């Protein structure tokens, strides 16, 4: 997945400007993003603080790492069961 060129701080700052009454069209020009990107960020980060957004990112990365570990261990288990099921 492509990483955002903006940090959580910048995104949350942009959303605070939006909540303060700045128009979406003005935000798109200021930050050089599409309207869809602003709405997507609003759906994802709306109402969060910077600390919460960073913690959310850390939890997502940890979850991805744990899922990868489970998949690797499942493959190892399956290989061992296949080897043990064969008669020597």
N, C-alpha and C positions, 0 to 999 in steps of 0.2 A: 504494500500500500504506500502510496506517495505521501511523504511527510509534508506538512504545511510549512510554508515559508514564514509564517507568523507564529510567534510563541503564544502560550496561553495568556500571558499578560497583555499582549497586543490585542488578541481576540476579545478578551473580556473588557478591555478598554474601549474597543470598537462597539461592543454591545451596550456598554454604559452610555456612550454617546448616542446610540440609537434610542435608549430608554429616556434620555434627556430631551429628546424631541428632534434630533437630526434626521433628515430624510434619508431613505435608503439610497436614492440616486446620488446624494452628496457623499455618502460613505463609499459607494462604489468608485467614485472618482478619486476620493482621498486615498483609499487603500489599494486601488487598482485590482478590485475583485468583482465578481459578478454578483447580481442580486441573489442568485441561488446560493452562492457561498455564504452570504450574510445570513440568509434564512436557515441554512444548514447549521451554521455556527450557533445561531440563536436557539435552535432545537437541541443542540448538544450541550452548550455551555450556559444556556439561559438561567439566570438566578444563582450561578456559582460564583464563588470567590476564587482568587488565584490559587490559594492553597488547596481548595477542593478540586480544582481542575488538575493540578499537578498530582494530587493523590489518586485521582481517577486514572490518569495516564499510567502511573506506577502500577496500579492494580490491574489494568489491562495488560501491561507488559508481563507481569507476574503470571497472570492467568494464561497467557499465550505460552509462556515458558513451561508451565505445569502441564498444559495440554500436550505439548510436544514430548515431554518426559513420559507421560502416560502412554502415548502412541508408541514410543520406542520400547518401553517395557512390555507392552502388549505384543509387539512383534517378536521380542526376545522370548517371551513365554511361549508363543506359538511355535517358534523354531525348536525350542527345547521339547515341547510336546511331540512334535513331528519326529524328532530324533529318537525319543524314548519309545514311541509307538512302533518303530521299525524293529523287527527281530534280528538280532545279530547272529 
